Amino acid sequence: MHDPQPIDFALTLEAIISLLPPNLQRPNLGIICGSGLSGLAEDFCQVVIVPYEKIPGFGHSSVPGHKSALAFGLLGPGEGVPVVAMLGRFHPYEGHSMSTVIFPVRVMAKLGVKDLIITNAAGSLNPNIPVGTRKSFLVVIQDHIALPNLTGMNPLLGPQISLDVPRFLPLSNAYSPSLRRLAFLAAHQLSLDRTALAEGTYAWVSGPTYETPAEGRLLRNVGADVVGMSTIPEVLAAREAGLNVMVLSLVTNFVVIPNEYRSIREEVEAELSGKPIELPVVQTVSHEEVLLIGKEKATLMMKLVEKIVELLPVG
């Protein structure tokens, strides 16, 4: 039996703290920004940007729409709440190890973060959740299905990092009811339509390919409402460290799930018999579409997060 091998965070923390004024060194809230949502940090007061390249142990985000920096600042009314935001996250499909993917969350916990808001761009599997419209533009995640976790890519595999963290982490309470409640209260105070926020289940897939119609149908049939290529590793690391977690999924595209498949046989038979053929439009999803919707909704997302911060209990 192996003894836990503690991770040495000293160099990382020293490098970060050396670049920050005293009032930003102990953030209460962490935010992870998804594709196209790095602008969430633009409204921070006294913002300090710390590039990942200056932080020992951090990787580099290579995905379009993701920056590679931590943003520290104050958010909310009055003096503001000290916050830290990841402007760009790490994904296994980029070639990052799972330890690299979740390292920033573990660092946030060491800095003093207690609450974590994770945002992402996700594809809709649920016909009742439209894409980036006034109706259900955002899904407050209440549960997840993590296929990589079930098939050998769980980020917590390996020796425990400390005896202070659970070996067998319960996830039935992964998503904080109190934080989710604040999301709906914030939406009400912003006079958003009741349909602007939905609740649902997030399916994590490894990516970087978008889902086939059969895969999308499978995920829909097992209860997933939205699907994406991130977030769950960070959720697990945060819960392991005892953080309260809320996930907000911005719906940027529909997963292509046709009601029926195109029949090439029927087309060939029609052609051979001289009948006219009307070819269907081939539907695909692009990352450019994801970034476009993210850009359109970033301001509204920022207002919602700011209002949630205002509603957070003090102390």
C-alpha positions, 0 to 999 in steps of 0.5 A, a space after each residue: 500500500 502506497 502512502 499518499 504523495 502530497 503535492 508541493 504547492 509552495 512554489 505555485 502559491 509563492 509565485 501567484 501571491 508575489 504578484 498580487 496586492 494583499 487584498 487579492 491574495 485570499 479570494 473567496 470565490 473562484 470562477 472557471 470561464 468556458 469557451 468564449 466567456 473569458 470576458 467575464 473578468 472585464 468587470 473586475 475592479 483592481 484586476 490583476 492578470 497572471 499569465 499561466 506561464 508565470 505559474 509553476 505547474 500550470 499548463 497552456 490552454 490551446 483552445 480558441 476562445 480560451 485565454 491562458 491566465 488567472 484574473 484576480 480582482 474584486 466583484 460585487 457592490 461596495 468593496 467587492 468580493 475577492 475573486 479569481 477567474 480562470 481565463 481558459 481551462 485545460 482539457 484532456 483532449 489537448 494532451 494535458 494529463 488529468 493532474 494538470 487539468 485539475 491542478 488550478 482548482 486545487 490551487 484555488 482551494 489552497 488560496 482560500 476559495 470556498 465557492 466555485 462557479 464553473 461555466 462552459 459552452 454545451 450542446 443541447 440534447 433536449 429539444 426543450 432547451 433552445 440554443 442561445 435564445 431568450 428561452 433557456 439560454 443557460 442551464 443550471 446543472 443539477 447532476 452529471 453523467 461522466 462517461 470518461 469517469 466510468 471508463 478509466 479517465 477519472 481525474 482522482 485515479 491514483 494515490 490520494 494527494 492527502 489523508 485529509 481528502 476522501 478516498 471514495 468521494 460521494 457525488 450525490 451532493 456534487 452541486 450545491 443547492 444553495 448556490 443553485 438557488 442564488 442563480 434563480 434568485 439572481 435571474 429574478 432580480 435581473 427580470 430575466 424571463 422564467 424560461 431563461 434558465 433551465 435545470 438539467 443534467 450535463 454529460 461529459 465526453 472526452 472530445 475533441 470530436 462532436 457527437 455522432 447522431 447515435 451518440 447524441 441519441 444515447 446520451 439523451 435517452 439516458 437522461 442528459 440534457 446538455 453535453 460538453 468536453 470539460 467541467 467534470 474533472 474540475 467539479 471532482 477536484 473541487 468537491 474533493 477539496 470541500 468547495 461548494 460548486 455551481 455549474 452554468 452551461 451556456 447552450 451554444 448549439 444543438 447536437 445533431 440527432 435526426 429523427 431518421 437516417 438518410 437512406 442511400 439505398 432509396 436514393 439509388 433506387 429512385 435514381 435508377 427508376 428516373 424519379 427526382 431526388 431531393 437531397 437533404 441538407 447535411 447538418 454539422 456543428 462548428 466551434 465557430 458557432 459555439 464561440 459566436 453564441 458565447 460572445 453574444 451571451 457573455 454580457 448577460 452571463 456576466 450580469 448573472 454571475 455578478 448578481 449571484 456574487 452580490 447575493 452570496 452570504 458574507 463571511 
